[in-house]
Amino acid sequence: MTSVPGDRSPAIGDVDRDTAVRRVQEAYTDGILTHEEMDDRLHQVLSARTRQDLQRALASLPAPDPGRSATIGAAAGRISRAGVWRVPRKLKVHSAFGRVRLDLTRAIFEHPEVDIELKLGTGGAKIRVPRNAVVELEGLHTAWKDSQYKPPRGSTGSGPRIRITGAVGFGKVRIRHARW
């Protein structure tokens, strides 16, 4: 019996494959998969050619939490987020050469606590946070310049808790609260 070309599951691209790899890795980190199960599933994902192949590799894994984590990366150039945007529970920002600008003042926080992990080579970061946010910098390491942060006077601390961690090579990290 010959199959009709429309019956085949569509081919997948690198983005689909990368997303599936992250789901398998997160399931392993969360203790859902053993090391051997993770290896098997990663092999299935990396050799998958269709969405159906990916679905088989991801079978029985919990559905992804869309607000769980996100990674923004650039080898060179600027990384910028501003205006109204959704802040995931964990945001990883990686840049080898370039500046980072994150404006969280109008962002939508779906989680009361947010972790921002910076991995910056050359270039600094400017981060604006809501006036009532609580900012923690204990896990942030800078090699060349210091980080600049001054909590606002009279802040209630009733906003989101933002933990900024990671490492910055040659650059400054500046965190400021919104004025209004």
C-alpha positions in Angstrom: 0.0 0.0 0.0 1.4 3.4 -1.0 1.2 6.3 1.5 -0.1 9.6 0.5 2.5 12.4 0.9 0.2 14.4 3.2 0.0 11.5 5.7 3.6 11.8 6.8 4.4 13.7 10.0 6.1 17.0 9.1 9.9 17.2 9.3 11.4 19.0 12.3 14.1 21.7 12.5 16.8 22.6 14.9 14.5 24.7 17.1 12.1 21.7 17.6 15.0 19.4 18.4 16.7 21.9 20.8 13.4 22.4 22.6 13.0 18.6 23.0 16.6 18.3 24.3 15.8 20.9 26.9 12.7 19.0 28.0 14.6 15.8 28.4 17.4 17.5 30.3 14.9 19.2 32.6 13.1 15.9 33.3 16.5 14.5 34.3 17.3 17.4 36.5 13.9 17.2 38.2 14.5 13.5 38.9 11.9 12.2 36.5 14.4 10.3 34.4 17.5 8.3 35.3 20.8 9.0 33.6 20.3 6.0 31.3 16.8 7.0 30.4 18.0 10.5 29.6 20.8 9.1 27.4 18.3 6.9 25.5 15.8 9.8 25.0 18.5 12.2 24.0 19.6 9.7 21.3 16.0 9.4 20.1 15.6 13.2 20.0 18.8 13.8 18.2 18.1 11.1 15.6 14.4 12.1 15.1 13.3 13.2 11.7 9.6 13.9 12.2 7.3 15.3 14.9 6.0 11.8 15.5 9.6 10.7 16.3 9.9 13.5 18.8 6.5 12.7 20.4 7.7 9.1 21.0 10.9 10.4 22.6 9.0 12.8 24.9 6.2 10.4 25.7 5.3 10.2 29.5 7.3 13.4 30.2 5.3 16.2 32.0 4.1 19.0 29.7 6.5 21.9 29.6 5.8 24.9 31.8 5.9 27.9 29.5 7.0 30.2 32.3 9.7 28.0 33.6 12.8 29.1 31.9 14.2 30.9 28.9 17.6 31.7 27.5 18.5 34.8 25.6 21.9 34.6 23.9 24.1 36.4 21.5 27.7 36.0 20.4 28.1 39.7 19.6 25.8 42.7 19.6 23.1 43.9 22.0 20.5 42.0 23.9 17.5 44.1 24.8 14.1 43.4 26.4 11.7 46.3 27.2 8.1 47.2 27.3 5.4 44.6 28.1 6.9 41.1 28.1 6.5 37.9 30.2 9.4 37.2 32.6 10.0 33.5 33.0 10.8 31.9 36.4 14.4 31.6 35.3 16.0 33.8 32.7 19.4 33.0 31.4 21.2 35.8 29.5 24.4 34.8 27.7 26.6 37.1 25.7 30.2 36.8 24.7 30.7 40.4 23.3 27.9 42.9 23.7 25.7 44.8 26.1 22.6 43.7 27.8 19.6 45.9 28.6 16.7 44.4 30.5 13.8 46.7 31.4 11.5 44.9 33.8 9.4 47.9 34.8 6.5 47.1 32.6 7.1 43.3 32.4 4.6 40.7 33.5 5.8 38.7 36.4 3.9 35.3 36.6 6.0 34.1 39.5 6.7 35.9 42.8 10.4 35.0 42.5 12.6 35.3 39.4 16.1 34.2 38.9 18.2 36.0 36.3 21.5 34.3 35.4 24.1 36.5 33.6 27.0 35.0 31.7 28.7 37.9 30.1 32.2 38.0 28.6 32.9 41.6 27.5 30.2 44.1 27.9 28.0 45.1 30.8 24.3 44.9 31.8 21.7 47.6 32.7 18.7 46.2 34.5 15.7 48.3 35.5 13.3 46.7 38.0 9.9 47.7 39.3 10.0 50.2 42.2 8.6 47.7 44.7 10.9 44.8 43.7 13.4 43.1 46.0 16.8 42.6 44.4 19.4 40.1 45.6 22.9 40.1 44.1 24.7 37.6 46.4 25.4 35.1 43.6 26.8 37.7 41.1 30.5 37.7 40.4 32.3 40.4 38.5 35.9 40.1 37.4 36.8 43.6 36.2 34.2 46.2 37.5 31.8 46.2 40.4 28.1 45.9 40.2 26.1 49.0 41.0 22.9 48.7 43.0 21.2 51.0 45.5 17.8 50.0 46.9 15.2 52.8 46.8 14.2 54.6 50.0 10.7 53.8 51.2 10.3 50.7 49.1 7.6 48.3 50.5 9.3 45.3 49.0 5.9 44.0 48.1 6.9 43.3 44.4 8.7 40.4 42.9 11.9 39.0 44.3 14.6 39.2 41.6 17.8 37.2 42.2 20.6 38.1 39.9 23.4 35.5 39.7 26.2 34.6 37.3 29.5 35.9 36.1 30.6 39.0 34.3 34.1 39.3 32.8 34.9 42.8 31.6 31.9 44.9 32.2 29.7 46.6 34.8 26.3 45.5 36.0 24.0 48.4 36.9 20.6 47.8 38.5 18.1 50.6 39.0 14.6 50.8 40.3 11.8 52.6 38.4 11.2 56.1 39.7 7.4 55.8 39.7 
